[in-house]
Amino acid sequence: MHELGIVVKVLEQVDAVAEEYKAEKILKVTMEVGEVSTIVPELFTDAFDWAKKRTRFAAEAELEMIIIEGRTYCQSCGETYKTTEYGKQCPHCGSSDTYLLTGDQVIIKDIAAVFGDEDDDVAPQEESY
């Protein structure tokens, strides 16, 4: 399960951002995950829920995953198509002279955090980065 290794790196980056911006805690991490990225969303979520408890800022964070469709471009006919349905061979012209446009990424899209204030009378504010 390589998802755990990726989750650990993501949470290290999230904690580093929280520390840099002096956040009190992380509320939510939004990820863009390509459908052909080799990430299994259910395993990633399970690994996130396990690993977040071992972080300084993200112990209670929610994970949102936005699945990005795999799209392939055919250099022979100029058409694009859904990668998971047709693979490398273009359904429009039959060519294998194709390449992946989207769908293999694993990106931290957004981190929502709570920031305190020096004045105790002011409620913490939520911001995204």
N, C-alpha and C positions, 0 to 999 in steps of 0.2 A: 504494500500500500504506500505508494510514493506521495499520496495526498498529505500524509502527516508531515513529511519533510517540507513540503511547500507551505503548509499551514504555519509551521514553526517559523519559517522565514518571513511570511506575511506578518505574523504577530510581532516578530522582532522589529520589523519596519514600522508597524503601527505604534508600538511602545516608544520607539525612537522619535516619531513625530509628536506623540503626546508629551514626551519629556521636553523636546525642543520648544514647543509652543506653550508649555506649562499648563497642560490640561489636568483637571482633577481626575477625570475618567473618560473612557471611550464608551459611547452608547451604541454605536452601530458602525460596521464595516461593510461597505458595498463593493462587491467584486464583479468584474466582467470576465466571464469564463467562456471561451469558445467551445462549441459543441464537438469539435474535433481536436481538442487540446489534450486529450488523454486523461482529463480530470473527470472522475465520477462524482457528480454533485452530492449524492447521499453520503459517500465516504468522506468527501471534503467537509461537509457539514458536521458529521460525527467527529472528525479529527479536530475541527475548529472548537466544538463544544468541549472536548477533552482538554485541548491545549490552552484555551483562553484562561482557564482557572489557574494557570501557572504564570500568568503575566502580571505586570505591575499595574497597568491601567485598563486592560480590556477584559477583566474577569467576568464582567456582566454584559459584555457587548453582544449585540444581535448581529447575525450574519445575513446579508442579503446578497443573493447571487443572481446576476443578470446573464442569461445564457445567450451568447452571440451565435447566430446561425453561420454555419460554414458555407461560404460561397466561393466558387471556382470560376476563373476566367479562361476562356478558350482563345488562344492566340491565332488560331486558324480562321475562325468565323467571327470573333469579337463578342460572342454571347457570354453571359454568366449563367450559372445554374447552381442548384442546391447540391453541395458536396456529398452529403450523407445519402442522397438518393442515387447518385450516378458515379461517384468516385472520380477517378482521373479521366475517364473517357467522356467527352462532350456528347450530350444527348441530342444536340442540334445538328452536328456534322460528323460525329464519330471520331474526331481527332483526339489524340492523346497529348497534343501539344498545349497543355493546360498548366495553370498554377493557382494555388490557393490565394484568395484575396482576404478573406476574413474567417474567423472561427477557430484559430489556434492560439489565441491570446489568453493570458491569465494576468489581469490588471487590477490593482487597487484603484477603484474609481472614486471612492469618497470615504472619508472618515468623519463621523459625527462625534463631537466631544463636548464635555461640560467644562466650562472655565469658571473658576471662582473669581471673587473680587476682593480687594483689600478691605472693603467696607462690609462688615458682617450683616448689615441691614439689607444688602442687595442680594437677591436670589442669583444662583449660578445661571449662566447663559449657555445655551447650546449653539454651537457653530459647526460648520462642515468645512473640511479642507480637501 
